[in-house]
Amino acid sequence: MPPTMSSLFDPAALGVVALGTVIATLARCGLADSREALGAAARLLRGGFAGEPNRKALAQAAGAIQREGSRRADPPLPPDPALAALVASYLRHGALDTLAGLRRADRAIAEERRYAAVQVFTCAGELAPVFGLIGTLYGLTQLTPAGAGVGATAMIMTAVSTAVLTSLYGALIAHLACFPLASAIERRGLADEAAREALADWFVVQVDGAEAAQRERRAHLRGVA
C-alpha cells in the first residue's frame, strides 16, 4: 500500500466511528427496523423483482382459471409472496372484490417496510459524522503529552491524525455508504412495486375476462334450456 494511502487508514479511528454509528442507530431505530434495513440492503445484491418467473406463473394461473374455473384450478403460485397471496385469494374465494383490499394491504406493508429500511440508513448517515466529531474531540484530548522530546512529538502527531481521520471516516461512511444505500433501497422498492402492480393488473384483467366468458356461457345455456 502506498504511504499516502496507508496514512489514511487507521483501524482504531474507523472502528470508533463505525461501531458508534451502529450502536447509536440500533438504539434510535430499534432492532426490528435495523434487521429490515439489513435485509433490504442484502436484496439489493441479489437483484430486483423477478419479473419473468412471476409473469410465467401468473400466465399459467390465468390459463388454468380460464380452462377449469377458479374452484377447480390448482396452478403453481408465483414466487413473489404478494402475487402468490393474490392468486391464492382468488382461487379460494373466486371473486375479484376481495383482491382490491388485499392489494391495498400488500402495498401498505411494502411501503412501511421500505420506509423503515430507508429511515435506518438515513439515520446512520446522520449519526456517522457525529461520531466522526466525537472521535475528533477525543483525539484532541490527547494533545497534552506528559513530557517533551521525540516521544511527545510522535504522540501529538498520532493524536492529530486520529482527530482528522475520524471526521473523514464519518463523512465517508455517511455519503458513500449510508445515504446511497437509503436512496438505492427507495429506488429499488418503487421499481419492484411498479413491476408487481403491472403484473397484478394484468392478472385481474385476465381473470375478469374469464369471469365474463363464464357468465356468457351460463346465460347461453339458460337460453338454450
N, C-alpha and C positions, 0 to 999 in steps of 0.2 A: 504494500500500500504506500503511495507517495507520501512524503512527510506532510504536505499541505492537507491531504485528506485524513491522514491519521490524527492530525492535530484537531480535527473537527469531531472526532469520535471519542466520547467519554462515557463508558458504560454506566458509571455511577450516576452521572448527571442525567443520562437518558432514563435510567431506572427510576430516579426520583420523580421525574415528570410523568412518565408513563404509568407507574404504579399509583401515584397520587391521583392522576386523572381517572384511572379505572375505579379506584375506591370511591372517589367523590361522585362519579357518575352512578355507580351502584347505589350509593346512599341516597342520591337525589331521585333517580328514576325507578329504583326497585329491581328486584331480581327477575320478575316475570317479564317486564318490558325489556330489560337488558338481554335476556335469553332470546326474546323475539327479534331484537336487533341483530344479534349474532347469527340467528337463523336466516334472516333476510340477507345479511352480508354473504353467508355461505351460498345462498341460492343465486346470487349474482355470478358466482364462479361456475355454477352448474348450468347456467343458461336460463333463458326466459321460459315463457309459456310454450309448452309443446303443442304447437298448432296442428301438425299433421296427424299424430296418433289420435288426438281428440276429435278431429274432423272425421277421420275414418270411423271411429266408434260411434259418433253421432249419426253418420250416414247409415251405418248398419242398424242402429236402433230405429231410425226413422223408417227404413225399408221394412224392418220386421213388424213395426206397428202398422204400416200401410197394408202389409200382406195378411197379418194374423189378428190385428186389433190389439189394443192396449192390454186386455185381460190375458190373452194367450201368449203374447210376445215375451221372449226371455233373452234379449240380446246382451252381449257383454257391455259393461258400463265403461264410460270414458275414464282415462287415468286421472284427469283433473277432479279433485273431490267435489268442487262446486257443480260442475257439469254432471258428474255421476249422481249427485243428490237430485239434480233437476230431472234426469231421465228416470231415476228410481221413483221419484214422487209421482211422475205422470203414469208410470206403469202401475203404481199402487192405487192411485185414485182415478185415473182415466179422465181427468178434467184439466183443462187449461187454466181454469180460475185459480187453482192452487199454486200455479207456477209463478205468478206475478209477485205474490208475497214472499215466496221462497227466494226469488232473485233479489228482491229488495233487502232481505235479511242477509244474504250472502255478500252483497255489495257493501252493506254497512259493516259487516265483520271484517272484510278485506280492507276497507278504508281505515277502520280502527287499528288493525294490526300494522298497516303501513305507517299510519301516523305515529304509533308508539315507537316503531323502529327508527323513523326519521328523527323523532324528538330525542331519542337516546344519543344518536351520533351528533346531533346539533348541540346537545348539552355537553357532550365530551369535547366538541370543538370550542365551546365557550370556556370550559374549565382548563383545557390544556395550557393556554397562555397564562392563566392564573398560577398554575403550579410551576410554569417556567419562571414567573416573577418570584414565587416563593423560593425556588432554587437560587435565583439571583441574590435575593436578600440573605439567604444562608451563606452563599459564597462570600458576600461582602463582610459577613461577621468574622471570617477567617483572616482578615487583613491586619490583624494585630498580633504578630508573632511575639513570642516571649523574648527572643534575643535578636541580634543583628548578624550580618555576615551572609555567606553563601546559602546556608540553610534557610535563613529568613527570606532571602530573595526568591528562592525556589518555592517556598510556602506561599508567598504573595502571588507569584505567577500562577500557581495552581489554583488559588482562590479566585483570581480574576478570570482564569479560563473557565472554571466551573460556573461562575456567575454569568458569564456571557453565553456559554453553551446551553445552559438551562433555558434561558429566554429563547434562544434559537430553536431548541427542540420543541418548546411549547408552541411556537408559531408554525413549525413544520408539521407537527402532529395534527394541529387544528386544520391547516389549509391544504395539506397534501394527503390527509387520511380521513379525518372525521367529517368535515364538510363535504368533500367529494363523495364519500360513501352515502351520506344523507341524501344528496342530490341524485345519486345513481339509484338508490332504493326507491325514491319517489318516481323517477322516470320509468324504471322497470315495472313498478307496481301499476302505474297508469297504463302503460303499454299492454301489460298482461291482462288488465281488466278490460281494456278495449277489445282485445282479441277474443277474450272469453265471452263478452257480451255479443259480439258479432256472431259467434257460433251458436250461442243460446237463442238469438233472434232467428237464425236460420232454422234451428230445430223446431221452434214454436211455429214458424210458418209451415214447415213440412207436416207437423202434427195437425195443425189446423186444417190444412188441405185434406189430410187423411180423414179427419172427422167429418168434413163437409162431404167427401165422397161417400162415406158410410151413411150419412143422413140421406143422401140422394138415393142410394141403393135401397135403404129401408122404405123410403117413400115410394119408389118404383115397385117394390114387392107388394106394398099395401095396395097400390093401384091395380096391380095385376090380380091380386086376390079379390 
